């Protein structure tokens, strides 16, 4: 059974870069046909898809966040990473990593953007 776990700082200052890592166990991020995604949920709002990286390393981003988003991976550690630059308080959210087709999710990690 695949398990995912997010890690990273819970507090980021405005204008800085948010960086989160998702560690995957019980499966490989290079397994064919699976994509590995980042999603977030701001307080009081619904889920928002950020982007994903596929089994070959290709990336796809939400158009609304594309200019600030980068998703990469470390296959030796079976991890994939989210970087979101120039953050503002509107980027405050619970951030989740998940395997597409969204059958496995991490527990989520709260990130607050504040000075």
C-alpha positions in Angstrom: 0.0 0.0 0.0 1.4 3.3 -1.1 1.9 5.9 1.7 2.8 9.6 1.2 4.1 12.0 3.8 4.6 15.8 3.4 7.4 17.6 5.2 8.6 21.2 5.3 8.4 24.5 7.2 5.0 25.5 8.6 5.8 29.2 8.5 7.1 31.1 5.5 7.6 34.9 5.2 5.9 36.9 2.4 8.0 37.1 -0.8 9.9 34.0 0.1 9.8 30.5 -1.5 7.7 27.8 0.0 9.3 24.4 -0.3 7.7 21.1 0.6 8.8 17.5 0.1 6.6 14.4 -0.3 8.2 11.1 0.7 6.6 8.1 -0.9 6.8 4.5 0.5 5.3 1.3 -0.7 5.6 2.3 -4.3 8.0 4.0 -6.7 7.5 7.4 -8.2 8.8 6.0 -11.5 6.1 3.3 -11.7 4.5 3.6 -15.1 1.2 5.5 -15.5 1.1 7.2 -12.1 1.4 10.9 -11.6 2.3 12.6 -8.3 0.4 15.7 -7.4 0.3 18.7 -5.1 -3.0 20.1 -3.9 -3.8 22.7 -1.4 -6.8 23.9 0.6 -6.9 27.5 1.9 -8.9 28.1 5.1 -12.6 28.0 4.4 -12.2 27.1 0.7 -12.2 24.1 -1.5 -9.3 22.0 -2.8 -7.1 23.6 -5.4 -4.8 21.5 -7.7 -1.3 22.9 -8.0 0.4 20.6 -10.4 2.0 17.2 -10.8 5.0 15.3 -12.0 4.6 12.1 -13.9 6.5 8.8 -13.9 8.9 10.0 -16.5 9.6 13.3 -14.8 7.4 15.6 -16.9 5.6 18.3 -15.1 2.2 20.0 -15.5 1.0 23.0 -13.6 -2.2 24.9 -12.8 -2.3 27.9 -15.2 -3.1 30.2 -12.3 0.0 29.1 -10.4 2.3 28.1 -13.2 4.5 31.2 -13.1 5.4 30.6 -9.5 5.5 26.8 -9.3 8.1 24.2 -9.7 7.8 20.5 -9.0 10.8 18.2 -9.1 11.8 14.8 -7.9 14.7 12.8 -6.4 14.2 9.2 -7.6 17.1 8.0 -5.3 15.0 9.1 -2.3 11.6 8.4 -3.8 10.6 12.0 -3.1 9.0 14.8 -5.1 9.2 18.4 -4.1 7.0 21.5 -4.5 8.5 25.0 -4.7 6.2 28.0 -4.8 7.9 31.4 -5.1 6.9 34.9 -4.1 4.4 33.7 -1.6 1.7 36.0 -0.1 -0.7 35.4 2.8 -3.2 34.1 0.1 -0.9 31.0 -0.2 -1.7 30.0 3.4 -3.3 26.6 3.2 -3.1 22.9 4.1 -0.8 21.4 1.4 -1.3 17.8 0.4 0.6 15.4 -1.9 -1.2 12.6 -3.6 -0.9 9.9 -6.2 -3.0 10.4 -9.3 -5.7 9.0 -9.7 -5.9 10.4 -6.2 -6.2 7.0 -4.6 -3.5 7.8 -2.0 -3.0 11.0 -0.1 -0.6 12.4 2.5 -2.1 13.6 5.7 -1.5 17.2 4.8 0.7 19.9 6.3 -0.3 23.4 7.3 1.7 26.2 5.8 1.2 29.8 7.0 2.5 32.8 5.2 3.1 35.6 7.6 5.8 38.0 8.6 
